[in-house]
């Protein structure tokens, strides 16, 4: 199974995922990133928090950027 990394981007700053996780394919990795984004949005409970000031950038095992999950398109539970 391929390994994908979910890096968090806050404007110009990036928090790198050094562990990664194995997924069947990129579509499965995107689904997990969307689930993670929804959980992160739900956890932002402070007034004034902007749930859209970050992104999840998915990279493959070679470090190549393969997709971005934008929280503005994610609905939290």
C-alpha positions in Angstrom: 0.0 0.0 0.0 1.2 3.5 -0.8 2.2 5.9 2.0 0.7 9.4 2.1 1.6 12.3 4.3 -0.8 15.0 5.5 1.1 18.2 5.9 -0.8 21.1 7.5 -0.3 24.5 5.9 -1.0 27.7 7.8 -0.3 30.5 5.3 3.4 30.3 4.6 4.1 28.0 7.5 3.9 24.2 7.1 3.7 21.6 9.8 5.1 18.4 8.3 3.7 15.0 8.9 6.8 12.9 9.5 5.0 9.5 10.0 2.5 9.2 7.1 -0.1 6.5 6.8 -0.7 3.7 4.3 -3.8 3.9 2.1 -5.1 1.7 -0.7 -4.9 4.7 -3.1 -5.0 8.5 -3.3 -8.8 8.5 -3.2 -8.7 6.7 0.2 -6.1 9.2 1.4 -8.3 12.1 0.3 -11.3 10.6 2.2 -9.2 10.3 5.4 -8.0 13.9 4.9 -11.6 15.2 4.6 -12.6 13.2 7.7 -9.5 14.7 9.6 -10.4 18.2 8.4 -14.0 17.9 9.6 -12.8 16.8 13.0 -10.4 19.7 13.2 -13.2 22.1 12.3 -15.4 20.6 15.0 -12.7 21.0 17.5 -12.3 24.8 16.8 -14.7 26.1 19.4 -13.3 29.4 20.2 -15.1 32.5 19.0 -13.2 34.2 16.2 -11.5 31.0 15.1 -11.3 30.9 11.3 -11.8 27.2 10.3 -10.5 28.0 6.8 -7.1 29.5 7.6 -5.3 26.2 7.0 -5.1 23.4 4.4 -4.1 19.7 4.4 -1.5 19.1 1.7 -1.2 15.4 0.8 2.2 14.2 -0.4 3.2 10.8 -1.6 6.1 8.7 -0.3 8.5 10.6 -2.7 7.5 14.0 -1.2 5.5 15.0 -4.3 2.4 17.1 -3.6 -0.6 15.1 -4.9 -3.7 16.8 -3.5 -5.0 19.5 -1.2 -8.0 19.4 1.1 -9.4 22.9 1.7 -11.5 23.0 4.8 -13.9 25.6 3.3 -15.4 22.7 1.3 -15.7 20.4 4.3 -18.8 20.1 6.4 -18.1 19.3 10.1 -20.5 17.0 12.0 
